[in-house]
Amino acid sequence: QVQLVESGGDLVQPGGSLRLSCAASGMMFGDYYMRWYRQAPGKQRELVAHITRGGNTHYADSVKGRFTISRDNAKNTVYLQMNSLKPEDTAVYYCNAFRSTTAYWGQGTQVTVSS
């Protein structure tokens, strides 16, 4: 049974930092592309960052230069380091594992940026 479990969401002030983690189990982690999505209230879910099996990365323009995605295949974990957080980064952040036609989702972790 595949499980993706996100953690690290919190309430943080503007300009602050958070690191999200997503621990995977029940799958060959190294075979999957890993992604972070987010969904703000009343908005569609959007792709935030993507990392390939080889470690190449891609970011949404809105987070480029502030967020960093990384993966540790030995720990079956993908991370999202978020710096210089803004109120508009407030959302539920979801981890996604993708390979060919197969995709798995985590349950999400809430990030709130507010003073």
Secondary structure, DSSP 8 states (H G I E B T S, - for coil): --EEEEE---EE-TT--EEEEEEEESS-GGGSEEEEEEE-TTS--EEEEEE-TT--EEE-TTTTTTEEEEEETTTTEEEEEE-S--GGG-EEEEEEEEETTEEEE---EEEEE--
